[in-house]
Amino acid sequence: MAQPRIDFSQATPPSSIIIENVEPILDCGRYPVKREVGDLLEVSADIFKDGHDKLAAWLLIRRAQDETWRRIPMRLVENDRWTASAPLLENTRYLYTIFAVPDRFATWREELSKKFAAGLDVALELREGLPLLEASAATTDPPDPEFARVRAAVESAKDQQSAVDLMLSPAVEALMAEHLPVDGGTRLATELEVTVDRVQARYATWYELFPRSAGTVEGRSGTFDDVIARMPAIQQMGFDVLYFPPIHPIGKVNRKGPNNTLHAGPADPGVPYAIGSDTGGHDAIEPALGTLDDFERLVAAARAHGIEIALDFAIQAAPDHPWASTHREWFHIRPDGTIKYAENPPKRYEDIYPINFNSEAWAGLWHEMHRILEIWIERGVKIFRVDNPHTKPTIFWEWLIAGIQRDHPEVIFLSEAFTRPKVMKALAKAGFTQSYSYFTWRNYKQEIIDYFTELTQTNVKEYMRANLFPVTPDILPVILQQGGRPAFKLRLLLAATLSSVYGMYSGFELCENTPVPGKEEYLNSEKYDFKVWDWDRPGNIIDYVTSINRIRREHTALHEYDNLRFYWADDDNMICYGKPAPNGAGGVLVVANLDPLVTHQGMFHFLPEDFGVPAGQDFRVTELITGQRFTWNGGSHHLYLDPAWEPGLIYAIHPSQHVDYIDPSG
Amino acid sequence: MAQPRIDFSQATPPSSIIIENVEPILDCGRYPVKREVGDLLEVSADIFKDGHDKLAAWLLIRRAQDETWRRIPMRLVENDRWTASAPLLENTRYLYTIFAVPDRFATWREELSKKFAAGLDVALELREGLPLLEASAATTDPPDPEFARVRAAVESAKDQQSAVDLMLSPAVEALMAEHLPVDGGTRLATELEVTVDRVQARYATWYELFPRSAGTVEGRSGTFDDVIARMPAIQQMGFDVLYFPPIHPIGKVNRKGPNNTLHAGPADPGVPYAIGSDTGGHDAIEPALGTLDDFERLVAAARAHGIEIALDFAIQAAPDHPWASTHREWFHIRPDGTIKYAENPPKRYEDIYPINFNSEAWAGLWHEMHRILEIWIERGVKIFRVDNPHTKPTIFWEWLIAGIQRDHPEVIFLSEAFTRPKVMKALAKAGFTQSYSYFTWRNYKQEIIDYFTELTQTNVKEYMRANLFPVTPDILPVILQQGGRPAFKLRLLLAATLSSVYGMYSGFELCENTPVPGKEEYLNSEKYDFKVWDWDRPGNIIDYVTSINRIRREHTALHEYDNLRFYWADDDNMICYGKPAPNGAGGVLVVANLDPLVTHQGMFHFLPEDFGVPAGQDFRVTELITGQRFTWNGGSHHLYLDPAWEPGLIYAIHPSQHVDYIDPSG
């Protein structure tokens, strides 16, 4: 800023090429953007200089751990906008930047060509071209003899026509482009970063389960073996991530009773988030669930069913957590020497001590957190759902996640934060792979459109991947309390199709919706007690869940995140959106009735062109839930949706050049 | 990026406060934003941290030449957005940044207050407050005894109620807020810059004149004395900047003749942009115009009429410019030893040598440009219109303008660049005070709305001030060739009201519109010849110009740039826009018929609320061109506009609480 510092001792002036408005970029390069393995990173920028000189520009890209940049030529699109794409083939972090130089030979070529075409004598121009040959020759070591051959041929040409033809030839153009001198060039001042996660960061189907509720005997803790027994059913429903709330020893001091009552009876198991007891802390296993060996068997059994285990990472301690005696310095110590409980004044949570991230012992605390994650990674856990990350320093998460992913780039972190929007976004920028979202409370048409447009069609898509949970152990939304089975189907359908990654908390498939009266909380919550479920309970939607997850698997358009497009539906209770497949190869269209209680009907209007259907052409459509098949023309159609039948439909669009005959029998 | 570097040897962890989305900011702080003396700089940012701690934040601001920051408290607006305003009282550059800290006392106060209100014992909380007192006391040197007094009063309080009352008292709140410890604070990583120009950068009315055309004898050069004689007429019309194309000696070698013919006759005066001859270069005066003394008299005479002189700064040389012999190294030397002419292949401009900004002698060239400007500044010129800046390096302009303005902050630079949009914007970012614009070719409603919305309602307003010229010596747009007098009135009205700064090239008031057939150029252009004008020529719009400029002077809403608001007009030929005055104190509304040939009529619909008129209330309106007066209610009105009568009207909106009686005689 102010007057730029110019080094007047240099033989050449500073470069006058400007590179700006680079995309993608996040907060001026402060944070990496996110992509997944197999993506193309498309980088674009405004690149220009004064005057009429031609330019050349390259995207430079390298893995963060490498030294050498790969050069990919950029291409002028229009109006000084340049672009290039780089394939992202590895689960790692890449750096990228841009370099641009004046292409003096191209500028000279154009001048020569215009003047010669106008019939002017270009003898001087030809002589002016020779130093350009030399400058390019000087970039090669040893000197490429080709340049000397070109020079000799120009100087000995029998006439101007021949000399001009040679200098304008594609061969010379290619030779010069390959050896463009870089003097007068500008490199972008910043190196930008892209975190390339594995595909599961974007496309995965989560199932959440309290292992102690997987049992079959009332009043007794389920075990890891009970979970192993559930594995085929979970796989059958189509889930590929199985997430457990904390499985560590539960504190015995100040333990909570059923329904969050203040004092536990002797048989009450306490809250899994009150971590730590005399049997161990964050690196141990609650004895009622099993042993470490049992856990490792569970991880292996899951893997055999195509399922990954995700663990909760909740940085807090029960009063009897080992840290409370061995690391008192990590807590808030009060003037009377006691450790401060978790509070939301005037409420107190006596079974939990929060951690003090501002103590002088912070360095040891940070490293211990790293160590704990490493332990579970070693035991085969590559996904962590982080509890309440917004109450710990964002800079801590940035350090922790980058440190873990440097050694284990495959590790995925899900941020459980339902807090202020900017705080949620900051956590995603700081490195969380996925984020909880406000989806849980977005029920009406315009709020869904607004929110998912922001998530998937603005800069937010560069760093935040919303993992949609219709419910959590903490939240049973009113729509599900009142809307019953149709509402459960509706919210599952939305979660499974609005985002490429969503999660279902067990019990949802049973349409469990008994609330604490007047609250958005479950009555007799699993958080405070053992629970035995009848997994075949009447009214369950297991078949529906199974079929939605199958549809997700079979239609790759649903594996993408930022391909969401909203379309118009005449009725305010009906929503219409699509996910076109890449390259215009069809895709998926969803039309839903957002009111679980009342039938609505009306026209919806999508753009078949978005799905690769040429304007005016017939195309085939399969409704994936009912199996109905149609031939449509145009994007405006009528739908009558009785939520007791289906709250929403999913149409697969099949573009095809000719539709001669549709077999009515399907 | 990547893993943040953390210094684990520190006793306290890094700050977890995040400051982001700062406004105003230009290209991540790479360039300054622009304001004018008397403005308030409103700075806002998202500021937040993990958890529920309260924060305090300050805007830090200082003049670039000072060392000490001024601290202005920021205020939480909503949703983690903070704001503060700083008055910009001086024509200089300021730096600003943001500093935020955890307000531990405010956090503690809230906790204490909630718990005490809930009837809890807060003895421990009160003890936890004492170290906060000490931390604040430690920020004062010598220690402020007030803190010890508070501590003693708390410790000796007769009951908890008294102690709590004291610690929650406004007096203690103020004391603590004044001495907030800054540990755990974050300062924005960048220092941002704002160029505060004098008001004339935003609000000025330019008149452009070839001095040699100010004369009264055919075939003879007008002189500076002729210009002095014109001064009262120019002042009378309401102009306050008088801009001359180059007044330096005109080259004699390869001089152009009338209408850009290749060879000049002995009496032909040549093109003023072919600068330099045996009588001198950029620091000299064309002898036919007068002497340096005459010029200085002219500057003084202008000043006496409230008019500033603006000079052209065209960095190029005629073949007989002194530089061509003394500084051959500043030119492009061809293989045969000749200097290269200006070209647009295959066209050549043999009367002009362009300057080579890439030569090894660039440093001397840059400093010579600085020296030349200093010479004219010393002679009283504080405004430069820069010719073709887009063919010289942008970094050069950034260096030159910042260097000049460091010593002469009052100097204004107008960028003459009608080139690619990004190049024009880059010049404005690099420091040009004002910019030419595409207004000259924007004639239709939607293109005017789109362009001026971009200029005045997006980030572009932070750095670019469009100085609107309906014509230039190079451009006579088709609408004026075909639309005649109504078109001249229309385009003047638009220029004078769409921007707060506009310029009129002499002859416009005479509706001069004879083109070179088929081109947007003037026939017998002043660029190539002497010219004698009849300033009272029939059909002139001198009275119109005078009254538009009077309206501009009298209505401060027209002195502002970014207060432009477009409103709906039913007819596609009619445009409606307003410029509300600050603080809802009325303002100005323009309705125009963009078709200079045909009468159009229709409803227009503005928002009286934008002008401080309460909904539903009557308000008074004065049409400023015709003097008609109305009482209106609501923003929808009908207008019939015959361009032969008036192409557009300007309504002054007078909000008033009660309108009891309007005198029909005015």
Interface residues (C-beta under 8 A of the other chain):
Chain A: M1 A2 Q3 P4 I6 F8 S9 A11 T12 P13 P14 S15 S16 I18 E20 D27 C28 G29 R30 Y31 P32 D46 F48 K49 D50 G51 H52 A64 N79 D80 R93 L95 E110 E111 K114 K115 A117 A118 L120 L124 R127 E128 G184 E191 L192 E193 R334 P335 D336 E343 P345 P346 F357 N358 E360 W362 A363 W366 H390 T391 K392 P393 T394 I395 F396 E398 W399 A402 G403 R406 R420 P421 K422 V423 A426
Chain B: M1 A2 Q3 P4 I6 F8 S9 A11 T12 P13 P14 S15 S16 I18 E20 D27 C28 G29 R30 Y31 P32 D46 F48 K49 D50 G51 H52 A64 N79 D80 R93 L95 E110 E111 K114 K115 A117 A118 L120 L124 R127 E128 G184 E191 L192 E193 R334 P335 D336 E343 P345 P346 F357 N358 E360 W362 A363 W366 H390 T391 K392 P393 T394 I395 F396 E398 W399 A402 G403 R406 R420 P421 K422 V423 A426
